[in-house]
Amino acid sequence: MLKALGSRGKPELFQICCEIYDSGEWPADFLESIMIPIEKKQRAQEYVDFRTIPHASKIIVLKILTRRMEGKVQQVLGRNQYG
């Protein structure tokens, strides 16, 4: 999906996610997800034989949070600490 957005769609999606992060409020239509099961195996019968695709906004917001947390952690950790 992110590839299909192309160069024009990605900045718009990123801007929406930044607004969500700054305001702390998710838009109502982002609170509902439609899960589309995709077969891992041919002729899948059990639920474990399917996978789902997460909501793109959730992925981007998690990446933003991870980067910001890494910056804070680096200030606290010494040079000799790992992990």
HTML snippet that shows the backbone in 3Dmol.js (N, CA, C, O; Angstrom):
<script src="https://3Dmol.org/build/3Dmol-min.js"></script>
<div id="view" style="width:600px;height:400px;position:relative"></div>
<script>
const pdb = `
ATOM      1  N   MET A   1       0.822  -1.187   0.000  1.00  0.00           N
ATOM      2  CA  MET A   1       0.000   0.000   0.000  1.00  0.00           C
ATOM      3  C   MET A   1       0.868   1.255   0.000  1.00  0.00           C
ATOM      4  O   MET A   1       0.576   2.213  -0.716  1.00  0.00           O
ATOM      5  N   LEU A   2       1.938   1.253   0.803  1.00  0.00           N
ATOM      6  CA  LEU A   2       2.806   2.425   0.851  1.00  0.00           C
ATOM      7  C   LEU A   2       3.474   2.683  -0.493  1.00  0.00           C
ATOM      8  O   LEU A   2       3.683   3.836  -0.870  1.00  0.00           O
ATOM      9  N   LYS A   3       3.807   1.624  -1.217  1.00  0.00           N
ATOM     10  CA  LYS A   3       4.381   1.794  -2.554  1.00  0.00           C
ATOM     11  C   LYS A   3       3.362   2.431  -3.497  1.00  0.00           C
ATOM     12  O   LYS A   3       3.698   3.288  -4.314  1.00  0.00           O
ATOM     13  N   ALA A   4       2.127   1.997  -3.365  1.00  0.00           N
ATOM     14  CA  ALA A   4       1.071   2.494  -4.246  1.00  0.00           C
ATOM     15  C   ALA A   4       0.783   3.977  -3.989  1.00  0.00           C
ATOM     16  O   ALA A   4       0.342   4.681  -4.897  1.00  0.00           O
ATOM     17  N   LEU A   5       1.023   4.454  -2.779  1.00  0.00           N
ATOM     18  CA  LEU A   5       0.790   5.866  -2.478  1.00  0.00           C
ATOM     19  C   LEU A   5       1.695   6.776  -3.298  1.00  0.00           C
ATOM     20  O   LEU A   5       1.313   7.889  -3.659  1.00  0.00           O
ATOM     21  N   GLY A   6       2.892   6.292  -3.586  1.00  0.00           N
ATOM     22  CA  GLY A   6       3.818   7.073  -4.387  1.00  0.00           C
ATOM     23  C   GLY A   6       4.380   8.258  -3.620  1.00  0.00           C
ATOM     24  O   GLY A   6       4.215   8.363  -2.405  1.00  0.00           O
ATOM     25  N   SER A   7       5.035   9.135  -4.333  1.00  0.00           N
ATOM     26  CA  SER A   7       5.723  10.262  -3.705  1.00  0.00           C
ATOM     27  C   SER A   7       4.760  11.316  -3.162  1.00  0.00           C
ATOM     28  O   SER A   7       5.139  12.074  -2.269  1.00  0.00           O
ATOM     29  N   ARG A   8       3.550  11.389  -3.662  1.00  0.00           N
ATOM     30  CA  ARG A   8       2.589  12.388  -3.171  1.00  0.00           C
ATOM     31  C   ARG A   8       1.837  11.913  -1.938  1.00  0.00           C
ATOM     32  O   ARG A   8       1.517  12.722  -1.068  1.00  0.00           O
ATOM     33  N   GLY A   9       1.550  10.625  -1.844  1.00  0.00           N
ATOM     34  CA  GLY A   9       0.734  10.108  -0.752  1.00  0.00           C
ATOM     35  C   GLY A   9       1.481   9.942   0.560  1.00  0.00           C
ATOM     36  O   GLY A   9       0.909  10.146   1.631  1.00  0.00           O
ATOM     37  N   LYS A  10       2.753   9.572   0.487  1.00  0.00           N
ATOM     38  CA  LYS A  10       3.513   9.322   1.706  1.00  0.00           C
ATOM     39  C   LYS A  10       3.631  10.557   2.596  1.00  0.00           C
ATOM     40  O   LYS A  10       3.403  10.445   3.801  1.00  0.00           O
ATOM     41  N   PRO A  11       3.977  11.733   2.057  1.00  0.00           N
ATOM     42  CA  PRO A  11       4.048  12.915   2.935  1.00  0.00           C
ATOM     43  C   PRO A  11       2.707  13.265   3.576  1.00  0.00           C
ATOM     44  O   PRO A  11       2.670  13.726   4.716  1.00  0.00           O
ATOM     45  N   GLU A  12       1.613  13.052   2.858  1.00  0.00           N
ATOM     46  CA  GLU A  12       0.291  13.327   3.424  1.00  0.00           C
ATOM     47  C   GLU A  12      -0.014  12.381   4.573  1.00  0.00           C
ATOM     48  O   GLU A  12      -0.518  12.811   5.611  1.00  0.00           O
ATOM     49  N   LEU A  13       0.285  11.099   4.402  1.00  0.00           N
ATOM     50  CA  LEU A  13       0.075  10.125   5.465  1.00  0.00           C
ATOM     51  C   LEU A  13       0.972  10.444   6.659  1.00  0.00           C
ATOM     52  O   LEU A  13       0.543  10.340   7.807  1.00  0.00           O
ATOM     53  N   PHE A  14       2.207  10.829   6.388  1.00  0.00           N
ATOM     54  CA  PHE A  14       3.138  11.200   7.453  1.00  0.00           C
ATOM     55  C   PHE A  14       2.620  12.418   8.214  1.00  0.00           C
ATOM     56  O   PHE A  14       2.707  12.458   9.441  1.00  0.00           O
ATOM     57  N   GLN A  15       2.088  13.397   7.514  1.00  0.00           N
ATOM     58  CA  GLN A  15       1.545  14.602   8.154  1.00  0.00           C
ATOM     59  C   GLN A  15       0.361  14.256   9.055  1.00  0.00           C
ATOM     60  O   GLN A  15       0.249  14.779  10.163  1.00  0.00           O
ATOM     61  N   ILE A  16      -0.506  13.391   8.590  1.00  0.00           N
ATOM     62  CA  ILE A  16      -1.651  12.955   9.404  1.00  0.00           C
ATOM     63  C   ILE A  16      -1.151  12.298  10.685  1.00  0.00           C
ATOM     64  O   ILE A  16      -1.664  12.571  11.771  1.00  0.00           O
ATOM     65  N   CYS A  17      -0.156  11.438  10.555  1.00  0.00           N
ATOM     66  CA  CYS A  17       0.375  10.745  11.725  1.00  0.00           C
ATOM     67  C   CYS A  17       1.051  11.714  12.694  1.00  0.00           C
ATOM     68  O   CYS A  17       0.956  11.533  13.908  1.00  0.00           O
ATOM     69  N   CYS A  18       1.725  12.726  12.183  1.00  0.00           N
ATOM     70  CA  CYS A  18       2.331  13.740  13.052  1.00  0.00           C
ATOM     71  C   CYS A  18       1.260  14.508  13.806  1.00  0.00           C
ATOM     72  O   CYS A  18       1.428  14.800  14.991  1.00  0.00           O
ATOM     73  N   GLU A  19       0.167  14.839  13.144  1.00  0.00           N
ATOM     74  CA  GLU A  19      -0.935  15.536  13.803  1.00  0.00           C
ATOM     75  C   GLU A  19      -1.559  14.665  14.895  1.00  0.00           C
ATOM     76  O   GLU A  19      -1.926  15.162  15.959  1.00  0.00           O
ATOM     77  N   ILE A  20      -1.675  13.371  14.626  1.00  0.00           N
ATOM     78  CA  ILE A  20      -2.193  12.438  15.634  1.00  0.00           C
ATOM     79  C   ILE A  20      -1.256  12.425  16.834  1.00  0.00           C
ATOM     80  O   ILE A  20      -1.705  12.478  17.979  1.00  0.00           O
ATOM     81  N   TYR A  21       0.042  12.355  16.573  1.00  0.00           N
ATOM     82  CA  TYR A  21       1.025  12.313  17.662  1.00  0.00           C
ATOM     83  C   TYR A  21       0.978  13.598  18.483  1.00  0.00           C
ATOM     84  O   TYR A  21       0.960  13.543  19.712  1.00  0.00           O
ATOM     85  N   ASP A  22       0.958  14.752  17.818  1.00  0.00           N
ATOM     86  CA  ASP A  22       0.967  16.034  18.513  1.00  0.00           C
ATOM     87  C   ASP A  22      -0.307  16.275  19.318  1.00  0.00           C
ATOM     88  O   ASP A  22      -0.246  16.779  20.439  1.00  0.00           O
ATOM     89  N   SER A  23      -1.450  15.921  18.757  1.00  0.00           N
ATOM     90  CA  SER A  23      -2.727  16.171  19.443  1.00  0.00           C
ATOM     91  C   SER A  23      -3.061  15.083  20.463  1.00  0.00           C
ATOM     92  O   SER A  23      -3.777  15.333  21.432  1.00  0.00           O
ATOM     93  N   GLY A  24      -2.538  13.875  20.241  1.00  0.00           N
ATOM     94  CA  GLY A  24      -2.853  12.765  21.132  1.00  0.00           C
ATOM     95  C   GLY A  24      -4.224  12.163  20.874  1.00  0.00           C
ATOM     96  O   GLY A  24      -4.682  11.319  21.645  1.00  0.00           O
ATOM     97  N   GLU A  25      -4.880  12.581  19.810  1.00  0.00           N
ATOM     98  CA  GLU A  25      -6.217  12.073  19.491  1.00  0.00           C
ATOM     99  C   GLU A  25      -6.223  11.435  18.107  1.00  0.00           C
ATOM    100  O   GLU A  25      -5.726  12.003  17.135  1.00  0.00           O
ATOM    101  N   TRP A  26      -6.802  10.237  18.048  1.00  0.00           N
ATOM    102  CA  TRP A  26      -6.931   9.534  16.780  1.00  0.00           C
ATOM    103  C   TRP A  26      -8.242   9.942  16.117  1.00  0.00           C
ATOM    104  O   TRP A  26      -9.263  10.045  16.798  1.00  0.00           O
ATOM    105  N   PRO A  27      -8.239  10.177  14.806  1.00  0.00           N
ATOM    106  CA  PRO A  27      -9.502  10.434  14.106  1.00  0.00           C
ATOM    107  C   PRO A  27     -10.423   9.220  14.234  1.00  0.00           C
ATOM    108  O   PRO A  27      -9.958   8.082  14.300  1.00  0.00           O
ATOM    109  N   ALA A  28     -11.719   9.472  14.268  1.00  0.00           N
ATOM    110  CA  ALA A  28     -12.698   8.398  14.482  1.00  0.00           C
ATOM    111  C   ALA A  28     -12.551   7.282  13.456  1.00  0.00           C
ATOM    112  O   ALA A  28     -12.668   6.107  13.805  1.00  0.00           O
ATOM    113  N   ASP A  29     -12.297   7.627  12.196  1.00  0.00           N
ATOM    114  CA  ASP A  29     -12.195   6.581  11.177  1.00  0.00           C
ATOM    115  C   ASP A  29     -10.902   5.779  11.300  1.00  0.00           C
ATOM    116  O   ASP A  29     -10.790   4.711  10.698  1.00  0.00           O
ATOM    117  N   PHE A  30      -9.922   6.266  12.064  1.00  0.00           N
ATOM    118  CA  PHE A  30      -8.697   5.505  12.289  1.00  0.00           C
ATOM    119  C   PHE A  30      -8.873   4.499  13.425  1.00  0.00           C
ATOM    120  O   PHE A  30      -8.060   3.586  13.568  1.00  0.00           O
ATOM    121  N   LEU A  31      -9.907   4.651  14.222  1.00  0.00           N
ATOM    122  CA  LEU A  31     -10.125   3.762  15.355  1.00  0.00           C
ATOM    123  C   LEU A  31     -10.728   2.435  14.935  1.00  0.00           C
ATOM    124  O   LEU A  31     -10.720   1.473  15.703  1.00  0.00           O
ATOM    125  N   GLU A  32     -11.246   2.379  13.730  1.00  0.00           N
ATOM    126  CA  GLU A  32     -11.826   1.144  13.206  1.00  0.00           C
ATOM    127  C   GLU A  32     -10.914   0.595  12.115  1.00  0.00           C
ATOM    128  O   GLU A  32     -10.455   1.334  11.245  1.00  0.00           O
ATOM    129  N   SER A  33     -10.663  -0.676  12.170  1.00  0.00           N
ATOM    130  CA  SER A  33      -9.829  -1.317  11.159  1.00  0.00           C
ATOM    131  C   SER A  33     -10.613  -2.432  10.489  1.00  0.00           C
ATOM    132  O   SER A  33     -11.363  -3.162  11.137  1.00  0.00           O
ATOM    133  N   ILE A  34     -10.433  -2.547   9.219  1.00  0.00           N
ATOM    134  CA  ILE A  34     -11.006  -3.656   8.469  1.00  0.00           C
ATOM    135  C   ILE A  34      -9.873  -4.658   8.266  1.00  0.00           C
ATOM    136  O   ILE A  34      -8.872  -4.361   7.614  1.00  0.00           O
ATOM    137  N   MET A  35     -10.045  -5.826   8.823  1.00  0.00           N
ATOM    138  CA  MET A  35      -9.013  -6.848   8.736  1.00  0.00           C
ATOM    139  C   MET A  35      -9.291  -7.721   7.517  1.00  0.00           C
ATOM    140  O   MET A  35     -10.360  -8.320   7.403  1.00  0.00           O
ATOM    141  N   ILE A  36      -8.344  -7.784   6.631  1.00  0.00           N
ATOM    142  CA  ILE A  36      -8.475  -8.593   5.424  1.00  0.00           C
ATOM    143  C   ILE A  36      -7.543  -9.784   5.569  1.00  0.00           C
ATOM    144  O   ILE A  36      -6.323  -9.620   5.529  1.00  0.00           O
ATOM    145  N   PRO A  37      -8.097 -10.985   5.738  1.00  0.00           N
ATOM    146  CA  PRO A  37      -7.226 -12.150   5.893  1.00  0.00           C
ATOM    147  C   PRO A  37      -6.582 -12.532   4.561  1.00  0.00           C
ATOM    148  O   PRO A  37      -7.242 -12.587   3.524  1.00  0.00           O
ATOM    149  N   ILE A  38      -5.294 -12.791   4.617  1.00  0.00           N
ATOM    150  CA  ILE A  38      -4.539 -13.207   3.440  1.00  0.00           C
ATOM    151  C   ILE A  38      -3.981 -14.598   3.738  1.00  0.00           C
ATOM    152  O   ILE A  38      -3.383 -14.819   4.792  1.00  0.00           O
ATOM    153  N   GLU A  39      -4.174 -15.514   2.828  1.00  0.00           N
ATOM    154  CA  GLU A  39      -3.725 -16.890   3.040  1.00  0.00           C
ATOM    155  C   GLU A  39      -2.207 -16.973   3.090  1.00  0.00           C
ATOM    156  O   GLU A  39      -1.520 -16.426   2.227  1.00  0.00           O
ATOM    157  N   LYS A  40      -1.681 -17.664   4.112  1.00  0.00           N
ATOM    158  CA  LYS A  40      -0.259 -17.999   4.160  1.00  0.00           C
ATOM    159  C   LYS A  40      -0.004 -19.239   3.313  1.00  0.00           C
ATOM    160  O   LYS A  40       1.044 -19.383   2.683  1.00  0.00           O
ATOM    161  N   LYS A  41      -0.994 -20.130   3.314  1.00  0.00           N
ATOM    162  CA  LYS A  41      -0.908 -21.399   2.585  1.00  0.00           C
ATOM    163  C   LYS A  41      -2.103 -21.503   1.647  1.00  0.00           C
ATOM    164  O   LYS A  41      -3.148 -20.903   1.894  1.00  0.00           O
ATOM    165  N   GLN A  42      -1.948 -22.253   0.590  1.00  0.00           N
ATOM    166  CA  GLN A  42      -3.081 -22.489  -0.299  1.00  0.00           C
ATOM    167  C   GLN A  42      -4.135 -23.317   0.420  1.00  0.00           C
ATOM    168  O   GLN A  42      -3.817 -24.197   1.220  1.00  0.00           O
ATOM    169  N   ARG A  43      -5.384 -23.024   0.125  1.00  0.00           N
ATOM    170  CA  ARG A  43      -6.528 -23.724   0.716  1.00  0.00           C
ATOM    171  C   ARG A  43      -6.507 -23.667   2.246  1.00  0.00           C
ATOM    172  O   ARG A  43      -6.775 -24.665   2.915  1.00  0.00           O
ATOM    173  N   ALA A  44      -6.193 -22.511   2.781  1.00  0.00           N
ATOM    174  CA  ALA A  44      -6.138 -22.341   4.229  1.00  0.00           C
ATOM    175  C   ALA A  44      -7.509 -22.564   4.847  1.00  0.00           C
ATOM    176  O   ALA A  44      -8.519 -22.100   4.320  1.00  0.00           O
ATOM    177  N   GLN A  45      -7.540 -23.272   5.959  1.00  0.00           N
ATOM    178  CA  GLN A  45      -8.789 -23.565   6.656  1.00  0.00           C
ATOM    179  C   GLN A  45      -8.794 -22.997   8.072  1.00  0.00           C
ATOM    180  O   GLN A  45      -9.825 -22.511   8.537  1.00  0.00           O
ATOM    181  N   GLU A  46      -7.659 -23.051   8.759  1.00  0.00           N
ATOM    182  CA  GLU A  46      -7.540 -22.606  10.143  1.00  0.00           C
ATOM    183  C   GLU A  46      -7.134 -21.130  10.177  1.00  0.00           C
ATOM    184  O   GLU A  46      -6.518 -20.621   9.240  1.00  0.00           O
ATOM    185  N   TYR A  47      -7.488 -20.460  11.262  1.00  0.00           N
ATOM    186  CA  TYR A  47      -7.149 -19.043  11.372  1.00  0.00           C
ATOM    187  C   TYR A  47      -5.640 -18.820  11.399  1.00  0.00           C
ATOM    188  O   TYR A  47      -5.174 -17.759  10.982  1.00  0.00           O
ATOM    189  N   VAL A  48      -4.865 -19.795  11.879  1.00  0.00           N
ATOM    190  CA  VAL A  48      -3.411 -19.661  11.919  1.00  0.00           C
ATOM    191  C   VAL A  48      -2.796 -19.713  10.521  1.00  0.00           C
ATOM    192  O   VAL A  48      -1.623 -19.382  10.348  1.00  0.00           O
ATOM    193  N   ASP A  49      -3.571 -20.123   9.534  1.00  0.00           N
ATOM    194  CA  ASP A  49      -3.086 -20.194   8.159  1.00  0.00           C
ATOM    195  C   ASP A  49      -3.278 -18.878   7.411  1.00  0.00           C
ATOM    196  O   ASP A  49      -3.019 -18.795   6.211  1.00  0.00           O
ATOM    197  N   PHE A  50      -3.735 -17.851   8.128  1.00  0.00           N
ATOM    198  CA  PHE A  50      -3.958 -16.537   7.526  1.00  0.00           C
ATOM    199  C   PHE A  50      -3.113 -15.484   8.217  1.00  0.00           C
ATOM    200  O   PHE A  50      -2.709 -15.661   9.367  1.00  0.00           O
ATOM    201  N   ARG A  51      -2.848 -14.404   7.530  1.00  0.00           N
ATOM    202  CA  ARG A  51      -2.188 -13.242   8.125  1.00  0.00           C
ATOM    203  C   ARG A  51      -3.032 -12.013   7.806  1.00  0.00           C
ATOM    204  O   ARG A  51      -3.848 -12.038   6.885  1.00  0.00           O
ATOM    205  N   THR A  52      -2.837 -10.948   8.561  1.00  0.00           N
ATOM    206  CA  THR A  52      -3.540  -9.697   8.294  1.00  0.00           C
ATOM    207  C   THR A  52      -2.526  -8.581   8.125  1.00  0.00           C
ATOM    208  O   THR A  52      -1.376  -8.707   8.546  1.00  0.00           O
ATOM    209  N   ILE A  53      -2.950  -7.503   7.515  1.00  0.00           N
ATOM    210  CA  ILE A  53      -2.090  -6.345   7.277  1.00  0.00           C
ATOM    211  C   ILE A  53      -2.476  -5.267   8.277  1.00  0.00           C
ATOM    212  O   ILE A  53      -3.645  -4.887   8.340  1.00  0.00           O
ATOM    213  N   PRO A  54      -1.510  -4.754   9.074  1.00  0.00           N
ATOM    214  CA  PRO A  54      -1.843  -3.716  10.056  1.00  0.00           C
ATOM    215  C   PRO A  54      -2.155  -2.384   9.381  1.00  0.00           C
ATOM    216  O   PRO A  54      -1.748  -2.141   8.245  1.00  0.00           O
ATOM    217  N   HIS A  55      -2.865  -1.547  10.079  1.00  0.00           N
ATOM    218  CA  HIS A  55      -3.245  -0.218   9.609  1.00  0.00           C
ATOM    219  C   HIS A  55      -1.978   0.612   9.408  1.00  0.00           C
ATOM    220  O   HIS A  55      -1.142   0.671  10.309  1.00  0.00           O
ATOM    221  N   ALA A  56      -1.818   1.245   8.264  1.00  0.00           N
ATOM    222  CA  ALA A  56      -0.594   1.983   7.934  1.00  0.00           C
ATOM    223  C   ALA A  56      -0.299   3.088   8.936  1.00  0.00           C
ATOM    224  O   ALA A  56       0.865   3.324   9.262  1.00  0.00           O
ATOM    225  N   SER A  57      -1.320   3.767   9.429  1.00  0.00           N
ATOM    226  CA  SER A  57      -1.083   4.868  10.367  1.00  0.00           C
ATOM    227  C   SER A  57      -0.465   4.357  11.660  1.00  0.00           C
ATOM    228  O   SER A  57       0.359   5.041  12.266  1.00  0.00           O
ATOM    229  N   LYS A  58      -0.854   3.170  12.085  1.00  0.00           N
ATOM    230  CA  LYS A  58      -0.312   2.621  13.320  1.00  0.00           C
ATOM    231  C   LYS A  58       1.172   2.322  13.158  1.00  0.00           C
ATOM    232  O   LYS A  58       1.952   2.536  14.086  1.00  0.00           O
ATOM    233  N   ILE A  59       1.561   1.838  12.009  1.00  0.00           N
ATOM    234  CA  ILE A  59       2.968   1.544  11.747  1.00  0.00           C
ATOM    235  C   ILE A  59       3.786   2.824  11.792  1.00  0.00           C
ATOM    236  O   ILE A  59       4.846   2.859  12.417  1.00  0.00           O
ATOM    237  N   ILE A  60       3.314   3.868  11.143  1.00  0.00           N
ATOM    238  CA  ILE A  60       4.061   5.119  11.080  1.00  0.00           C
ATOM    239  C   ILE A  60       4.140   5.773  12.456  1.00  0.00           C
ATOM    240  O   ILE A  60       5.204   6.256  12.841  1.00  0.00           O
ATOM    241  N   VAL A  61       3.047   5.799  13.201  1.00  0.00           N
ATOM    242  CA  VAL A  61       3.070   6.395  14.540  1.00  0.00           C
ATOM    243  C   VAL A  61       4.032   5.618  15.438  1.00  0.00           C
ATOM    244  O   VAL A  61       4.756   6.224  16.228  1.00  0.00           O
ATOM    245  N   LEU A  62       4.052   4.295  15.331  1.00  0.00           N
ATOM    246  CA  LEU A  62       4.988   3.512  16.126  1.00  0.00           C
ATOM    247  C   LEU A  62       6.433   3.827  15.763  1.00  0.00           C
ATOM    248  O   LEU A  62       7.292   3.866  16.644  1.00  0.00           O
ATOM    249  N   LYS A  63       6.719   4.052  14.484  1.00  0.00           N
ATOM    250  CA  LYS A  63       8.074   4.413  14.071  1.00  0.00           C
ATOM    251  C   LYS A  63       8.459   5.780  14.633  1.00  0.00           C
ATOM    252  O   LYS A  63       9.590   5.968  15.081  1.00  0.00           O
ATOM    253  N   ILE A  64       7.532   6.730  14.612  1.00  0.00           N
ATOM    254  CA  ILE A  64       7.793   8.062  15.168  1.00  0.00           C
ATOM    255  C   ILE A  64       8.097   7.944  16.666  1.00  0.00           C
ATOM    256  O   ILE A  64       9.067   8.521  17.158  1.00  0.00           O
ATOM    257  N   LEU A  65       7.261   7.195  17.378  1.00  0.00           N
ATOM    258  CA  LEU A  65       7.476   7.018  18.813  1.00  0.00           C
ATOM    259  C   LEU A  65       8.813   6.342  19.098  1.00  0.00           C
ATOM    260  O   LEU A  65       9.526   6.742  20.018  1.00  0.00           O
ATOM    261  N   THR A  66       9.152   5.330  18.325  1.00  0.00           N
ATOM    262  CA  THR A  66      10.414   4.626  18.525  1.00  0.00           C
ATOM    263  C   THR A  66      11.598   5.561  18.339  1.00  0.00           C
ATOM    264  O   THR A  66      12.527   5.544  19.147  1.00  0.00           O
ATOM    265  N   ARG A  67      11.585   6.370  17.299  1.00  0.00           N
ATOM    266  CA  ARG A  67      12.693   7.306  17.051  1.00  0.00           C
ATOM    267  C   ARG A  67      12.821   8.326  18.175  1.00  0.00           C
ATOM    268  O   ARG A  67      13.930   8.637  18.608  1.00  0.00           O
ATOM    269  N   ARG A  68      11.697   8.844  18.646  1.00  0.00           N
ATOM    270  CA  ARG A  68      11.743   9.831  19.721  1.00  0.00           C
ATOM    271  C   ARG A  68      12.214   9.201  21.025  1.00  0.00           C
ATOM    272  O   ARG A  68      12.953   9.827  21.786  1.00  0.00           O
ATOM    273  N   MET A  69      11.794   7.972  21.287  1.00  0.00           N
ATOM    274  CA  MET A  69      12.232   7.287  22.498  1.00  0.00           C
ATOM    275  C   MET A  69      13.724   6.972  22.433  1.00  0.00           C
ATOM    276  O   MET A  69      14.428   7.085  23.437  1.00  0.00           O
ATOM    277  N   GLU A  70      14.209   6.576  21.254  1.00  0.00           N
ATOM    278  CA  GLU A  70      15.633   6.274  21.105  1.00  0.00           C
ATOM    279  C   GLU A  70      16.472   7.503  21.418  1.00  0.00           C
ATOM    280  O   GLU A  70      17.526   7.393  22.043  1.00  0.00           O
ATOM    281  N   GLY A  71      16.009   8.675  20.985  1.00  0.00           N
ATOM    282  CA  GLY A  71      16.734   9.911  21.275  1.00  0.00           C
ATOM    283  C   GLY A  71      16.828  10.177  22.765  1.00  0.00           C
ATOM    284  O   GLY A  71      17.883  10.577  23.258  1.00  0.00           O
ATOM    285  N   LYS A  72      15.745   9.962  23.485  1.00  0.00           N
ATOM    286  CA  LYS A  72      15.728  10.163  24.941  1.00  0.00           C
ATOM    287  C   LYS A  72      16.608   9.131  25.645  1.00  0.00           C
ATOM    288  O   LYS A  72      17.338   9.466  26.578  1.00  0.00           O
ATOM    289  N   VAL A  73      16.538   7.884  25.198  1.00  0.00           N
ATOM    290  CA  VAL A  73      17.317   6.823  25.824  1.00  0.00           C
ATOM    291  C   VAL A  73      18.808   7.068  25.639  1.00  0.00           C
ATOM    292  O   VAL A  73      19.594   6.824  26.554  1.00  0.00           O
ATOM    293  N   GLN A  74      19.201   7.545  24.473  1.00  0.00           N
ATOM    294  CA  GLN A  74      20.616   7.804  24.213  1.00  0.00           C
ATOM    295  C   GLN A  74      21.175   8.860  25.161  1.00  0.00           C
ATOM    296  O   GLN A  74      22.359   8.820  25.495  1.00  0.00           O
ATOM    297  N   GLN A  75      20.342   9.807  25.600  1.00  0.00           N
ATOM    298  CA  GLN A  75      20.781  10.837  26.545  1.00  0.00           C
ATOM    299  C   GLN A  75      21.040  10.235  27.922  1.00  0.00           C
ATOM    300  O   GLN A  75      21.904  10.714  28.657  1.00  0.00           O
ATOM    301  N   VAL A  76      20.292   9.183  28.276  1.00  0.00           N
ATOM    302  CA  VAL A  76      20.373   8.578  29.603  1.00  0.00           C
ATOM    303  C   VAL A  76      21.474   7.523  29.666  1.00  0.00           C
ATOM    304  O   VAL A  76      22.204   7.442  30.654  1.00  0.00           O
ATOM    305  N   LEU A  77      21.592   6.720  28.620  1.00  0.00           N
ATOM    306  CA  LEU A  77      22.583   5.645  28.607  1.00  0.00           C
ATOM    307  C   LEU A  77      24.003   6.204  28.443  1.00  0.00           C
ATOM    308  O   LEU A  77      24.228   7.162  27.704  1.00  0.00           O
ATOM    309  N   GLY A  78      24.930   5.598  29.132  1.00  0.00           N
ATOM    310  CA  GLY A  78      26.336   5.969  28.957  1.00  0.00           C
ATOM    311  C   GLY A  78      26.911   5.286  27.740  1.00  0.00           C
ATOM    312  O   GLY A  78      26.255   4.450  27.118  1.00  0.00           O
ATOM    313  N   ARG A  79      28.132   5.639  27.399  1.00  0.00           N
ATOM    314  CA  ARG A  79      28.778   5.022  26.217  1.00  0.00           C
ATOM    315  C   ARG A  79      29.056   3.541  26.420  1.00  0.00           C
ATOM    316  O   ARG A  79      29.127   2.781  25.454  1.00  0.00           O
ATOM    317  N   ASN A  80      29.211   3.134  27.663  1.00  0.00           N
ATOM    318  CA  ASN A  80      29.569   1.742  27.941  1.00  0.00           C
ATOM    319  C   ASN A  80      28.342   0.850  28.152  1.00  0.00           C
ATOM    320  O   ASN A  80      28.485  -0.355  28.363  1.00  0.00           O
ATOM    321  N   GLN A  81      27.144   1.425  28.098  1.00  0.00           N
ATOM    322  CA  GLN A  81      25.930   0.627  28.279  1.00  0.00           C
ATOM    323  C   GLN A  81      25.367   0.230  26.920  1.00  0.00           C
ATOM    324  O   GLN A  81      25.397   1.002  25.961  1.00  0.00           O
ATOM    325  N   TYR A  82      24.863  -0.970  26.868  1.00  0.00           N
ATOM    326  CA  TYR A  82      24.280  -1.470  25.624  1.00  0.00           C
ATOM    327  C   TYR A  82      22.861  -1.939  25.886  1.00  0.00           C
ATOM    328  O   TYR A  82      22.520  -2.322  27.005  1.00  0.00           O
ATOM    329  N   GLY A  83      22.022  -1.905  24.827  1.00  0.00           N
ATOM    330  CA  GLY A  83      20.669  -2.447  24.942  1.00  0.00           C
ATOM    331  C   GLY A  83      19.712  -1.469  25.364  1.00  0.00           C
ATOM    332  O   GLY A  83      18.530  -1.782  25.504  1.00  0.00           O
TER     333      GLY A  83
END
`;
const viewer = $3Dmol.createViewer("view");
viewer.addModel(pdb, "pdb");
viewer.setStyle({}, {cartoon: {color: "spectrum"}});
viewer.zoomTo();
viewer.render();
</script>
